Amino acid sequence: MTEQERRELAHALAAIDSPHPLLDPGLRRRMRFALLFTMGCCIVLAGWIAILILTLPGHYTSDDWRTVWVGLDVAELAGFAATGWAAWHQRQALVFCMIITGTLLVCDAWFDVTLDYGSRGFTTSIVSAVVVELPLAFVMFAAARRLVRATIGVVMQLSGVTGSPPPLRRIPLFADGLEECLPDRLRQLADVTAEDRPSS
């Protein structure tokens, strides 16, 4: 058997032995619950934001200022360390580490700028956010997106589809129906490839 035939055989056997994840009724129930839970969180959070707007004081003194900032910086350090570990070991967890670290950097920039507004440190906070924190966060998000697209590209290649992956917003969860989100020219290529495969 050629290498291509072995790959096709392995792909066919995997498809037979492993039922599609979306066919699991338990998973479908969890997905429905997650959707309802997320919608509920949006409603509760919108109400909580309204309450905070009406009740929070304009000025507040905290005794835990140092703990809050050191804690945020320790979380960022942990994020960078986890990102470095996942990158070194080439693990899929790298995508999550990058997204979490990027989010922490955006939060750091937000708190720096908003809490220093009107003070002597405001200019420093703006420069820090624009030059350091936000660009680093952008690099993290962009790299995570690139890794996800590269993974989808590998799945497409193993499925016999050539070309660049479609935008992430068009790719279905679990890549179920991946061919449907491809551009017309790539979809025709996928159909031709599927027809050319030998049937068992």
One Martini backbone bead per residue (centre of mass of N, CA, C, O) as a GRO file, in nm:
protein
  200
    1MET     BB    1   0.098   0.035   0.020
    2THR     BB    2   0.055   0.346   0.014
    3GLU     BB    3   0.061   0.625   0.196
    4GLN     BB    4  -0.218   0.728   0.105
    5GLU     BB    5  -0.372   0.461   0.159
    6ARG     BB    6  -0.307   0.444   0.461
    7ARG     BB    7  -0.443   0.709   0.537
    8GLU     BB    8  -0.729   0.634   0.435
    9LEU     BB    9  -0.762   0.384   0.613
   10ALA     BB   10  -0.730   0.524   0.886
   11HIS     BB   11  -0.965   0.718   0.844
   12ALA     BB   12  -1.187   0.503   0.806
   13LEU     BB   13  -1.147   0.352   1.077
   14ALA     BB   14  -1.195   0.596   1.260
   15ALA     BB   15  -1.486   0.649   1.160
   16ILE     BB   16  -1.598   0.375   1.256
   17ASP     BB   17  -1.497   0.361   1.564
   18SER     BB   18  -1.574   0.675   1.582
   19PRO     BB   19  -1.809   0.849   1.686
   20HIS     BB   20  -1.960   1.127   1.667
   21PRO     BB   21  -1.973   1.366   1.908
   22LEU     BB   22  -2.269   1.482   1.830
   23LEU     BB   23  -2.420   1.193   1.895
   24ASP     BB   24  -2.408   1.255   2.189
   25PRO     BB   25  -2.653   1.314   2.417
   26GLY     BB   26  -2.487   1.435   2.650
   27LEU     BB   27  -2.355   1.660   2.485
   28ARG     BB   28  -2.614   1.799   2.394
   29ARG     BB   29  -2.710   1.872   2.677
   30ARG     BB   30  -2.459   2.040   2.755
   31MET     BB   31  -2.487   2.246   2.526
   32ARG     BB   32  -2.766   2.353   2.604
   33PHE     BB   33  -2.689   2.439   2.889
   34ALA     BB   34  -2.460   2.634   2.808
   35LEU     BB   35  -2.641   2.826   2.648
   36LEU     BB   36  -2.838   2.900   2.877
   37PHE     BB   37  -2.622   2.994   3.078
   38THR     BB   38  -2.506   3.223   2.903
   39MET     BB   39  -2.769   3.383   2.880
   40GLY     BB   40  -2.807   3.422   3.184
   41CYS     BB   41  -2.541   3.577   3.232
   42CYS     BB   42  -2.612   3.820   3.055
   43ILE     BB   43  -2.859   3.914   3.216
   44VAL     BB   44  -2.726   3.941   3.496
   45LEU     BB   45  -2.494   4.133   3.410
   46ALA     BB   46  -2.669   4.366   3.312
   47GLY     BB   47  -2.800   4.417   3.588
   48TRP     BB   48  -2.533   4.461   3.750
   49ILE     BB   49  -2.437   4.709   3.594
   50ALA     BB   50  -2.674   4.890   3.672
   51ILE     BB   51  -2.623   4.879   3.977
   52LEU     BB   52  -2.334   4.997   3.972
   53ILE     BB   53  -2.403   5.270   3.843
   54LEU     BB   54  -2.602   5.352   4.090
   55THR     BB   55  -2.400   5.266   4.360
   56LEU     BB   56  -2.126   5.354   4.303
   57PRO     BB   57  -1.868   5.524   4.397
   58GLY     BB   58  -1.640   5.771   4.286
   59HIS     BB   59  -1.487   5.707   4.566
   60TYR     BB   60  -1.214   5.479   4.678
   61THR     BB   61  -1.064   5.313   4.956
   62SER     BB   62  -0.789   5.079   4.972
   63ASP     BB   63  -0.604   4.819   5.154
   64ASP     BB   64  -0.556   4.614   4.877
   65TRP     BB   65  -0.382   4.732   4.646
   66ARG     BB   66  -0.125   4.555   4.637
   67THR     BB   67  -0.264   4.279   4.609
   68VAL     BB   68  -0.403   4.329   4.341
   69TRP     BB   69  -0.151   4.394   4.162
   70VAL     BB   70   0.024   4.150   4.232
   71GLY     BB   71  -0.187   3.939   4.149
   72LEU     BB   72  -0.198   4.019   3.849
   73ASP     BB   73   0.107   3.978   3.789
   74VAL     BB   74   0.114   3.680   3.869
   75ALA     BB   75  -0.091   3.589   3.657
   76GLU     BB   76   0.081   3.679   3.415
   77LEU     BB   77   0.325   3.505   3.479
   78ALA     BB   78   0.173   3.237   3.461
   79GLY     BB   79   0.084   3.275   3.167
   80PHE     BB   80   0.369   3.290   3.041
   81ALA     BB   81   0.470   3.021   3.152
   82ALA     BB   82   0.252   2.841   3.022
   83THR     BB   83   0.310   2.930   2.732
   84GLY     BB   84   0.605   2.836   2.725
   85TRP     BB   85   0.553   2.539   2.789
   86ALA     BB   86   0.355   2.477   2.552
   87ALA     BB   87   0.554   2.561   2.329
   88TRP     BB   88   0.790   2.369   2.397
   89HIS     BB   89   0.580   2.104   2.387
   90GLN     BB   90   0.359   2.130   2.173
   91ARG     BB   91   0.063   2.222   2.279
   92GLN     BB   92  -0.276   2.292   2.264
   93ALA     BB   93  -0.276   2.473   2.527
   94LEU     BB   94  -0.157   2.730   2.399
   95VAL     BB   95  -0.416   2.870   2.314
   96PHE     BB   96  -0.529   2.919   2.599
   97CYS     BB   97  -0.285   3.069   2.719
   98MET     BB   98  -0.295   3.308   2.520
   99ILE     BB   99  -0.581   3.408   2.585
  100ILE     BB  100  -0.541   3.454   2.888
  101THR     BB  101  -0.294   3.644   2.872
  102GLY     BB  102  -0.424   3.858   2.691
  103THR     BB  103  -0.655   3.928   2.888
  104LEU     BB  104  -0.475   4.023   3.123
  105LEU     BB  105  -0.344   4.256   2.963
  106VAL     BB  106  -0.603   4.414   2.912
  107CYS     BB  107  -0.676   4.452   3.210
  108ASP     BB  108  -0.422   4.604   3.288
  109ALA     BB  109  -0.467   4.843   3.099
  110TRP     BB  110  -0.743   4.928   3.203
  111PHE     BB  111  -0.666   4.983   3.502
  112ASP     BB  112  -0.441   5.180   3.456
  113VAL     BB  113  -0.601   5.400   3.302
  114THR     BB  114  -0.860   5.438   3.483
  115LEU     BB  115  -0.710   5.477   3.770
  116ASP     BB  116  -0.508   5.721   3.648
  117TYR     BB  117  -0.711   5.920   3.597
  118GLY     BB  118  -0.595   6.247   3.679
  119SER     BB  119  -0.305   6.169   3.721
  120ARG     BB  120   0.042   6.154   3.699
  121GLY     BB  121   0.026   5.840   3.578
  122PHE     BB  122  -0.135   5.849   3.306
  123THR     BB  123   0.083   5.862   3.084
  124THR     BB  124   0.225   5.599   3.162
  125SER     BB  125  -0.023   5.418   3.118
  126ILE     BB  126  -0.063   5.475   2.821
  127VAL     BB  127   0.215   5.385   2.723
  128SER     BB  128   0.202   5.098   2.840
  129ALA     BB  129  -0.050   5.010   2.681
  130VAL     BB  130   0.045   5.085   2.381
  131VAL     BB  131   0.347   4.947   2.392
  132VAL     BB  132   0.286   4.672   2.562
  133GLU     BB  133   0.008   4.530   2.641
  134LEU     BB  134  -0.160   4.541   2.374
  135PRO     BB  135   0.049   4.417   2.178
  136LEU     BB  136   0.078   4.150   2.334
  137ALA     BB  137  -0.217   4.070   2.314
  138PHE     BB  138  -0.229   4.064   2.006
  139VAL     BB  139  -0.019   3.842   1.970
  140MET     BB  140  -0.172   3.626   2.123
  141PHE     BB  141  -0.435   3.624   1.953
  142ALA     BB  142  -0.305   3.583   1.673
  143ALA     BB  143  -0.158   3.316   1.740
  144ALA     BB  144  -0.406   3.153   1.819
  145ARG     BB  145  -0.549   3.180   1.548
  146ARG     BB  146  -0.324   3.050   1.377
  147LEU     BB  147  -0.330   2.772   1.519
  148VAL     BB  148  -0.621   2.700   1.453
  149ARG     BB  149  -0.590   2.721   1.144
  150ALA     BB  150  -0.366   2.507   1.124
  151THR     BB  151  -0.535   2.274   1.230
  152ILE     BB  152  -0.752   2.289   1.011
  153GLY     BB  153  -0.552   2.244   0.778
  154VAL     BB  154  -0.477   1.957   0.858
  155VAL     BB  155  -0.760   1.838   0.839
  156MET     BB  156  -0.797   1.906   0.541
  157GLN     BB  157  -0.555   1.747   0.434
  158LEU     BB  158  -0.649   1.467   0.549
  159SER     BB  159  -0.925   1.505   0.367
  160GLY     BB  160  -0.818   1.627   0.073
  161VAL     BB  161  -0.795   1.944   0.122
  162THR     BB  162  -0.712   2.227  -0.042
  163GLY     BB  163  -0.606   2.510   0.110
  164SER     BB  164  -0.729   2.755   0.289
  165PRO     BB  165  -0.881   2.830   0.559
  166PRO     BB  166  -1.149   2.938   0.683
  167PRO     BB  167  -1.307   3.127   0.871
  168LEU     BB  168  -1.388   3.077   1.199
  169ARG     BB  169  -1.695   3.174   1.183
  170ARG     BB  170  -1.752   2.920   0.963
  171ILE     BB  171  -1.664   2.703   1.160
  172PRO     BB  172  -1.763   2.430   1.291
  173LEU     BB  173  -1.811   2.239   1.538
  174PHE     BB  174  -1.597   1.970   1.500
  175ALA     BB  175  -1.601   2.002   1.182
  176ASP     BB  176  -1.894   1.979   1.105
  177GLY     BB  177  -1.925   2.047   0.783
  178LEU     BB  178  -1.667   2.177   0.650
  179GLU     BB  179  -1.738   2.192   0.343
  180GLU     BB  180  -1.970   2.414   0.370
  181CYS     BB  181  -1.748   2.657   0.444
  182LEU     BB  182  -1.632   2.651   0.180
  183PRO     BB  183  -1.540   2.748  -0.095
  184ASP     BB  184  -1.641   2.653  -0.398
  185ARG     BB  185  -1.365   2.551  -0.511
  186LEU     BB  186  -1.305   2.368  -0.257
  187ARG     BB  187  -1.564   2.201  -0.255
  188GLN     BB  188  -1.519   2.064  -0.527
  189LEU     BB  189  -1.252   1.933  -0.447
  190ALA     BB  190  -1.368   1.759  -0.216
  191ASP     BB  191  -1.568   1.599  -0.389
  192VAL     BB  192  -1.365   1.476  -0.584
  193THR     BB  193  -1.190   1.334  -0.368
  194ALA     BB  194  -1.420   1.156  -0.255
  195GLU     BB  195  -1.483   1.010  -0.529
  196ASP     BB  196  -1.178   0.894  -0.572
  197ARG     BB  197  -1.217   0.714  -0.351
  198PRO     BB  198  -1.199   0.409  -0.243
  199SER     BB  199  -1.414   0.163  -0.189
  200SER     BB  200  -1.491  -0.100   0.054
   0.00000   0.00000   0.00000
